[in-house]
């Protein structure tokens, strides 16, 4: 069993239930899924960029990503309908908890000038964050990276509001900024 999943079941869930005042064990917030996506802007011109993003995302998440295609043609961007413009992975279960554990304990501490994560909640209990480069993950070989690529990570929770989601993610170990702890 994943280390973070075991911690959630034994330590975090009871503490969260007490913190938010929830008596029903099924109503306690939990992570539903984590979506990791990479948009490849130059992928329309170079096919290698999309392939490199697919390979990097597969190494980071441990799951095969799917290529995202353009829904509409936009002539100003030289974009045609059906062109590959990015990739994404949806993680669930033990693999999701393994990824979140590696993100919190290995990748985020490697960020340069890190002062905490900004609280980007959507009002429905989901949290999104962006990373500037894929190289903060230890699975990526720095010598083989041709194109530094950013990524978006979305944490989908079963929490009904942002306060409960923030409490869940804080107990999981997400390092939010101190100044924003009580806002939003």
Buried (B, 14 or more C-beta within 10 A) or exposed (E): EBEBBEBBEEEBBEEBBEBBEBEEEEEBBBBBBBBBBBBBEEBBEEEEBBBBBBBBBBEBBEBEBBBBEBEEEEEEEEBEEEBBBBBBBBBEEEBBBBBBBBBBEEBBEEBEEEEBBEBBBEEEBBBBBEBEBBBBBEBBEEEEBEBEBEBBBBBBBBBEEBBBBBBBBBBBBBBBEEEBEEEE
